[in-house]
Amino acid sequence: QVQLVESGGGLVQTGGSLRVSCAASGRTVSGYAMGWFRQAPGKEREFVAGINWSGGRTYYADSVKGRFTISRDNAKNTVYLQMNSLKPEDTAVYSCAADSSAPYSIVVRTTPTAYSTWGQGTQVTVSS
């Protein structure tokens, strides 16, 4: 089975940038849509960004559109989330997830329940 491990989180000032990575192991995720979700204290987990298997389709939450970029390198079995112009409200645990339900599909789903495999998350804190 797939294991996902996030890295790259940390503390950044408002307006700064950070890139978090999601490294998959155990098997390839090249055929799966991948998503980034975040959960802030006291809030529900929310969709941040998603990418289909090839990287040709991406989808972003309105709250991060224009600031965040999801990408993937299937040769490295890794997915990235570049976060720019960070705001305090971006503070959360960021988790990556794999959607194995429809391999090689253009579909990018936005609900947490659609994703079958999750990483442990990495903390992103934006200071104000």
C-alpha positions as CSV (number, residue, x, y, z in Angstrom):
1,Q,0.0,0.0,0.0
2,V,1.0,3.6,-0.5
3,Q,2.6,5.6,2.3
4,L,2.6,9.3,2.2
5,V,5.0,11.5,4.1
6,E,4.8,15.3,4.1
7,S,7.7,17.6,4.8
8,G,8.6,21.2,4.5
9,G,6.3,22.8,7.0
10,G,7.5,25.4,9.4
11,L,7.1,28.9,10.6
12,V,6.9,31.8,8.1
13,Q,6.0,35.4,8.3
14,T,2.9,36.9,6.7
15,G,3.6,37.4,3.0
16,G,6.3,34.7,2.9
17,S,6.5,31.5,1.0
18,L,6.8,27.9,1.8
19,R,6.8,24.7,-0.2
20,V,5.6,21.5,1.3
21,S,6.3,18.1,-0.3
22,C,4.5,14.8,-0.2
23,A,6.7,11.8,-0.9
24,A,5.0,8.6,-1.7
25,S,6.5,5.2,-1.1
26,G,5.3,1.6,-1.2
27,R,3.9,1.9,-4.7
28,T,3.6,4.6,-7.3
29,V,0.9,7.2,-7.1
30,S,1.5,8.3,-10.7
31,G,-2.0,7.2,-11.7
32,Y,-3.8,8.8,-8.8
33,A,-5.3,12.2,-8.3
34,M,-3.6,13.8,-5.3
35,G,-4.9,16.5,-3.0
36,W,-3.7,18.8,-0.3
37,F,-6.0,19.5,2.7
38,R,-5.5,21.5,5.8
39,Q,-7.0,21.6,9.2
40,A,-6.7,24.5,11.5
41,P,-7.4,24.3,15.3
42,G,-11.1,24.2,15.9
43,K,-12.0,23.9,12.2
44,E,-12.9,21.1,9.9
45,R,-10.5,19.7,7.4
46,E,-10.8,21.6,4.2
47,F,-9.7,21.1,0.6
48,V,-6.8,23.2,-0.5
49,A,-5.7,22.0,-3.9
50,G,-5.9,18.9,-6.1
51,I,-4.2,17.6,-9.1
52,N,-5.1,14.8,-11.5
53,W,-2.7,12.0,-12.3
54,S,-0.9,13.7,-15.2
55,G,-0.8,17.1,-13.7
56,G,-2.9,18.5,-16.5
57,R,-5.8,19.3,-14.3
58,T,-5.6,21.3,-11.1
59,Y,-8.2,22.7,-8.7
60,Y,-7.9,25.2,-5.9
61,A,-10.0,26.4,-3.1
62,D,-11.0,30.0,-3.6
63,S,-9.2,30.9,-0.4
64,V,-5.8,30.0,-1.9
65,K,-6.4,30.5,-5.6
66,G,-3.7,32.7,-7.1
67,R,-1.4,32.1,-4.1
68,F,-0.8,28.4,-4.0
69,T,0.3,26.1,-6.8
70,I,0.1,22.3,-6.7
71,S,2.4,20.3,-8.8
72,R,3.7,16.8,-9.1
73,D,6.7,14.9,-10.3
74,N,5.6,11.4,-11.1
75,A,9.1,10.2,-11.8
76,K,9.9,11.1,-8.2
77,N,6.5,9.9,-6.9
78,T,6.2,13.3,-5.2
79,V,3.6,16.0,-5.0
80,Y,4.3,19.6,-4.0
81,L,2.3,22.6,-2.8
82,Q,4.0,25.9,-3.3
83,M,2.5,28.5,-1.0
84,N,3.1,32.1,-1.6
85,S,1.8,35.3,-0.1
86,L,1.0,33.4,3.1
87,K,-1.5,34.8,5.5
88,P,-2.1,33.9,9.2
89,E,-5.4,32.2,8.2
90,D,-3.3,29.7,6.3
91,T,-2.0,28.3,9.5
92,A,-2.9,24.7,9.7
93,V,-1.7,21.2,9.5
94,Y,-1.3,20.4,5.8
95,S,-1.9,16.8,4.7
96,C,-1.6,15.2,1.4
97,A,-3.8,12.4,0.2
98,A,-4.2,10.0,-2.7
99,D,-7.4,9.2,-4.5
100,S,-7.0,5.7,-5.9
101,S,-10.7,5.3,-6.9
102,A,-10.3,6.2,-10.5
103,P,-6.7,5.8,-11.8
104,Y,-5.7,7.9,-14.7
105,S,-8.8,10.0,-14.6
106,I,-9.1,13.7,-15.1
107,V,-11.3,13.9,-12.0
108,V,-10.0,15.9,-9.1
109,R,-12.3,15.5,-6.0
110,T,-12.5,18.0,-3.2
111,T,-14.0,16.1,-0.3
112,P,-11.8,14.4,2.2
113,T,-13.8,11.2,2.0
114,A,-12.8,10.8,-1.6
115,Y,-9.2,10.2,-0.7
116,S,-8.1,6.7,0.4
117,T,-4.6,7.3,1.7
118,W,-3.3,10.1,3.9
119,G,-0.1,11.4,5.2
120,Q,0.5,12.4,8.8
121,G,0.5,16.1,8.0
122,T,3.0,18.9,8.4
123,Q,2.5,22.0,10.4
124,V,2.5,25.4,8.6
125,T,2.4,28.4,10.9
126,V,2.1,31.9,9.5
127,S,3.0,34.6,12.0
128,S,1.3,38.0,12.1
